[in-house]
Amino acid sequence: MDIKQVAIVGAGISGLLACKYCLSKGFKPIVFESESDIGGVWAKTIKTTRLQSSKHLYQFSDFPWPSSVTDVYPTQKQTLDYLRSYATHFDLIPHIKFNSRVTGISFTGPSSEPWSPWNGIGGPFPPEGKWEVTVHDTKNDTIKVHTVDFVILCLGRFKDVPNIPDFAAGKGPKVFQGHAIHSMNYAAMDHDRAADFVRGKRVAVVGFGKTGLDIARECSSINGPEHPCTLVYRRDHWKLPDWSPWGIPLTYLYLNRFSELLVHKPGEGFLLSLVATLLSPLRWGVSKFVESHIKRKLPLAKYGMVPQESFSKEARSSLIIYLPDSDGFFNAVEKGSIKLKKTPNYSFYENGIQIEEDNTHIEADIVIFATGFKGVEKLKDIFESSTFRHFITDSPRVPLYRECIHPRIPQLAVIGFSDSLSNIYTSEMRSKWVAALLEGAFKLPSVDEMEKDIARWDEYMKESAGEYHYRSSIAALEIWYNDQLCKDMGMNHLRKNGLLANLFEPHGPMDYA
């Protein structure tokens, strides 16, 4: 029997998982990684980067953290070592081609109008149809085209293509006489070089997400109040001083089945919809409960940092940020080592950043954009077909069935592109699901049915995340989402022993082993 060839693009967490589960089903995966090491976003980070969620949520279901890692929130080095150990344990390294940048993928197969995607019967391997994957070997500077039966894109949306805001003519970084770089470039420096780069400099960091926060803290610890670091940002998001509001683990409030009964879900029936409506006051109360704990622990009101949106809405948008050593951060703000400037609009001038609403000027030697990445652009540009590119960008968020399959792009899956509270956990479930699809354990529904399901999730995400629905976040709805995958694969979706345990106990990676 002919063993199907599967190409996997990227050897980050999702790529490693996809490789492992394809191997387990007897396929021949070949992983193309543009860098010289595995790890994806974990391969190059700034010095102080740690896990945002606890290691108990951020782990593989069949490969727990070693007992030697005692930190609940491991460092970048510990996390990268953990990923390397996983790859070694499951013998994944021989299947990875390093320094291999995929420059484009092209589908060769039926192209007439009557042709139905996915072979019309929901199967991954139609009689005709192959992908040609063009790979640039950056070490030897050679180009090779690989012909494969199926492609799994594990590109990630937080890497490679920096998002730099647009500015009016004459008001962008070009007029600035200092250094303006993206956080990606800062993270690519070794730690000593990065410290030397900012030492003795006035640094402005644009963006108050996890990366912006980490960079600002690094700069303040190096320079102190003599050369303060200014954080320039548009709006406030909830920061968690710990993961146990008022002594109750957050997982009991947002990561069990009961918590998901409080919200309307895509594809729910009349009864579940009625329950969610009746319990909506409790949903509001849970959010206020967590917010009250955060306000008690952090001086948000003092610094004008109380978010406008509720904690629950930001949790479901994957926007909440864990703030370790919160006292240290606000002490730095109090001492003047970190300055905060919230503004909807800013521009550049010769010596730094100009705040347009009050015409104030922030003098800076270095400006670091911690403004995220253009993940959709990266995903779109890998396709050589303009039609497939259009399919990727034709809606505000990338339209994927089960957050894995585009109904109109055959023999291809995307893993790790949508957000959740623990990406390693959801990527593993998706890898299992895609491997089961390749094995023939189930078939996809019709294109029309897949697009209707995507539309239901679109409606949910617009309601739950508002303007951030493009992130495709399933945060705080992971159990409902995993239920769909389990049912597709013929697995029991009730992962605990007993009714009360299934309803009230938090769910995590080990429940899906």
N, C-alpha and C positions, 0 to 999 in steps of 0.2 A: 504494500500500500504506500502511495506517495505521501510523504510527510510534508505538510504545508509549511511554507517559509513565512515567518512573521517578522516584520521590521518594527523596532521600537525606537523612537526618537527621544533621547534624553535618558541619562542615568542618575536622575535625582530619585527621590523617594518613590514617586509613581512609576518611573521606569524600572527600578529594581523590583518592585512588586509585580509589575506586568510581566517581567522576565521570569520571575520565580513561578508564577501561576501558569504561564504558557508552558514552561518546562514540565510542570506537574501534570499537564494534560497531553504530553507527548509531542508538542510542537517544537520547531527549530527557531527560536528567537535569535535575532541579531540586533544588538543594541548599539546605536550610534550616539556617541557622546562627544561634544565639541571640545570639552576640556580634557585635561590629563588625569583627572580623578573623578570619582563618583561624588554624589552628595547634593548636586543642584545648588539651591540657595544656601545650603549649609557649608559648601566648599569654601566660600569667601564671604566672611562677614566682618563687621567691626569687632574690636577686642571684647567688648562687654556684652555681646549678644548672648542671650539665654533663651530657653524655651518660654513661650508665653503661657502654655497650659502645662499641667503637671505631667510628669513622665508616665503616670498610670493611665492617662488618656492618650499620651503620645508614644505609643509603642506598637510593635507588630504583635498580632494575636498569637503567633506560635514561636516568638523569640523575645522573651522579656528582657528588661534591662539587667545588666550584671549587678550582683550585690555590691560590687566595689563602687558603684555610682550611688552615693548616699544623698546627693542633692535632689530635692523634689523638682527643681527647675534646672536641669543640667546646662552646662556651658556649651558653647559652640564646639569646642574640641571634644567634649564628652559625647555630644550628639553625633558628630562626624565619625568618631571612633565606633559608636554603636551601629551606624549605617554600614561602615566597612566590615564590622564583625558579622552583620547579617549577610552581606554579599559573599563573604568568605565561607560562612557556615553552609549556605545553600549553593555554593559553587557557581556563582553568577559571573564572576570576573572573566572566565574564558569566553563568555558570550558577548562581551562588551568590546567595541572598537573605539579606543580613545583617540583624541585629536581628530575626530571625524565629524565635520560640520555638514549637516544636510542642507544643501542649498536650494533644493526644490523636489517636489514629488508630483508625478504625472500619472493619471489613470489611463490605461489602454484597455478598451473594451467596448461593448455596445454603446452607441451614442445616438441612435435614432429616437425620435420623439416618443413612439409607443413603448420604448424600453422602460421597465419599471425598476426603480432602485431596489437593491437588495434581492435581486433575482426574482422579484415578485412573490417569493415564498418565504421571505424573512431569513434566508440562509446566508452565511458569511462567505461561502465559496461557490459562486456560480460557475457554470461550465466555461464561460469566457470572462476575462477581466483580470488584469494584473496591475500592480503599481510599480512604476519605475522610480527608484529613489536615487537621486544624484548626490554623491557624497564627495566632499573636498577633504582630502587627507592633509591637514594643515602642517603636519610634521615633515612630510615628503613633498608637499605641494603637488599632489596628483589628484585627478578627478576619476571617479569610477561610478558607473550606474549599476545598481542592484535591482533585479526584478524579483518581486515578492508577491505573495498571495494576499497579505493583509498588512495594514499599517496601524500602529498604535502611537498616537502623538502624546508624549508626556513632556511637553515643553514648559509647563508652568507659566503663570501669568505675572510672576514677581521677579523677573530676571531678563537680562540681555537688552531690551529695547526701552531706554529711559523715557519717562514722560517729563518733558520740559514745557512749562506753560507758554502760551503765545503772548506776545507783547506787541503793542503798537510800534510803528516804525520810529526808531530813535529812542526807544524806552526799554529795550531789552538788554540782555547781558553784554552785548557787543560794546555798549557805551561805558561799561564798568571797567575801570582801570586795574582792578584786582583780579583774583582768580575766581571763576564761577564754574563749579563742577557738579556732577550728579552724585548722589550717595553711592551709586554703583562704583564709581571711580575711587571714591574714598575707601570703600570696603575692599577694593582690589589691592590696595597698598598693604604691605606687611605692617604689623602693629607698630613697630618702632618708627617706620617712615611716616605713618599716619600721624603719630604723636609729634614728630618733628615738623610736619606740614602745618599743623595748627598752633604749635607752641609760639607764644608771644604775639599771636595775631588776633585781630578782632574778627570773630566769625559770626556770620548770620546763617541760621539754618531755616530753610523754608519748608514747612510741613511739620505737623505735630503728631504723626503716627508713631509706631514703635521705633522705626529707624531714626526719625528726626529726634525723638526723645533720647535714644541711646547716644547719638552723636553729640547732642547738646550736653549731656552729662559727661561724656568724655572730655569735651573741650573745657567745660567748667572745672573739672578736676585737674586738668593740666595748667590752665591759665589763671583760675581764681577770679576775683573781682577786678584785678588790675586790667585784664583784657576780657571783659564779659562776653558771653555768647548770647546772641539774641535769637529767640524762636519767633518766627513770623508765620502766622497761620490764619486760616479763614474762619474756622468754627471749632467749638469744643465738642469733644466726645468723652464718654464716661471712662474714667480711669479706675481700675480696681486696686485698692491697697492690699487686698488678700482675696482668697477664693472662698471665704466662709463668712458671709454677712451675718452679723449678730450671732456668730457661732454655728450657723447652719451651712454645711457645704453647698456651694452653688449648684453642684451636680444634682442635688435633691430638688432644686427649684426649677432647673431648666433642662436636665438630661434624664428624665424618666418619663414613662408613659403618661402619668397623671398630668405632668406639666404640659404635655402636648394635647391633652383634652381641652385645655383652656383656649386654644387657638383654632381658627378655621384652617383646614388643610386642603390641598388640591386633591380632588377626586373623592372627598368625603361624602357619605350619604346623608340622608335627612336627619337621622338620629344623632350622628356625631356633630352635625352642624347645629342642631338644637342645643346639645350639651355645651358646645363652645360659646354659643350666644348666652346661655344661662350663667355660665361661669366667667363671663367677661369681667364682672366686678372683681373677682378673685385674681384674674390676670393683672388688672390694674393695681390691686393691692400688693401682689408679689413684687411688681416693679417698684412701687413706692417703698416697700420694705427694704429692698436692696439699695435704692437711692439714699434712703435715710442713713444707712450704715456708711455709705461712701462719704456723705456730707459730714457725718460725725467724725470720720477718720482723716479727711482731707480738707484743707482750707479753700475749697473751691469758690465759695462766695467772696472771700477776701480778695481773691485775684480775678474775679469776674469770669470763672471757668465752669460755671454750672451749665451743662448742655441744655439745649432747647427740647431735644427729643427725649422720650422716655428710655429708661435702661433696657426694657424689653425690646423696643424697636431697634435699638443699637445692637443688642445681642443677636437678634435675628438677621441683622445686616453684617455681622462679623466685624463690627467697628469698635468693640470694647477693647481696652488695652490694660494689661496687667502692669502695674507700676511698682516694681520691687524697690525696697528701701525708699518708700514715699517720703519719709521724714527727711532723708538726705536730699531729695530733689527740692522740696520746698525750703529747706535750709539754704540751698544754693540760690534759690529765687530771693529769699529774704536778705541774703548777704550781697546780692547783686552779681553773683557769678553767672547766673542765668537771668535774662530779661525776657519778658513775654510781651508780644505785640500782636493783637488780634485785629485783622483788617480784611475786608472783602477784596480790596484792590491795592496793588502796589506796582511800582516800576523801578527801573534802575536809573541811576545817574553816575557821574564819574567816580564818586567816592563811596558808593554803596547803594542802599535801597531807599526809595522815596515812598512814603505812605500818602496816598492821594487824598484820602478823606480829610486829613488834618494837616497835610503838607509838612509833616515831620520827616526828618532824614535820619537814617540809621547808617552811620559810618562803618565800613567793613573793609577788611583786607581780603577776606575769603567769603564767598557765598556758596553754600552747599544745598542743592535741591534734594530734599527728601520727599519727592512728589510722586513716587510710585513709578509704575512701568506701563507701557502700552502692550499689554498681553494680547489683546485682540489683533493688533497689527502684526505681531509676531506670528500668531496662528494663521492669519490670513495669508501672509506673504510666503509661507512655505508651499502653498499650492501654486502650480504653474497655470492651472486653468482659471480664467477670469470668471467662469460660471461658478466654480467652487468658491472662489474668493468672495463673490457676491453672496452666496449662501451663508458664509460665515458672518458677514457684516450687515446683512439685510434687516436685522432687528436690533433693538437697543442692547440685548444680551445675546451671546452665542446660543442658538437654539439647538439644544441637545436632548434627545430622549434618554431618560434616566441619567442625565448629565454626562452621557458617554457617546451617544450615536447621533450623527446628523442624518435625518431620514433620507436626504437626497444626495448624500455622498457615500458611495458604496465601499464595502470592504475596508472600513476605516473606523477607528474609535479614538476618542479623546479622553484621557484620564488625568485628573488633578487640576482641572481648570476652574472649577467652582469652589467657593469658599465654605468653610465650616469651622466649628470650634476646635477640631483636631483633624488636620488634613491627612495625617498618616492613616488614621482610622477609616476615613471615607475612601481614600485611595485604595486601601486594601480591599474593601468591599467591592469597589468598582472593578478592580483587577480580577477578583474571583468571578464577578458577573460576566466580564468580557471573555475570560477563559472558558466559562461554561457555555457562552454563546458559540465560541469557536469549536468547542467540543460537540456541539449539537444537542446540548441538554435542553434547550428551548429554542423557539424561533421568534423572531421579531414580529410584531403586528404589522398591519399594512401601513404604508406611508401616511395615509389620512388619519389613522388612529394614533400614530406616533405624534403627528403634528397637533392633534387635539389634546393629547396629554401634555405636550410642551406648552400649549396655550393655557392650560389649567395652572401649570406651575408659574407661567408668566404672570397670570392674574394674582396668584398668591404672593409672588415676590414683589410686585408693584405695591400691593397692599401692605406687606410686612416691612419692606425696606425702602419704599418711596424712591427717591432719586438714585439710591444706591442699588437698585434691583439688577443693574447690569453686572454686579459681582456674582450673581447666581448663587447667593448664599443659602445653604440649607441649615444654617446654624440653629440650634434649639429645635430642629425638626428632624434630626438625624435618625431617630427610631422609626418614624413614619416612612422616611425615605428608604431606610434599610429593609423595612417590611416589604416594600415593593420588590427590591432586589431578591430577597429571600424567597418570596412567592414565585418569582420568575424562575429561580434555580431549583424549585421544588424542595426548598429547605423549610423547616418549621420556623416561622418568624417570631414565635414566643421563645425567647432565649433563656428565661429564668425558670426556676422550679417553683410552681405555685402561683396562684392569682395575685396575692398581695405583693410578692417579689416582682412579678412582671409589671405591676402597676406602679409601685412606689420606689423600687431600687434603681439607682442610676445605672445606665448602660454604658459599656466601654468596649474596647477592642477584644478583651478576653471572652466576652459574651458571644463573639462571633467566630471563635476558633473552630 
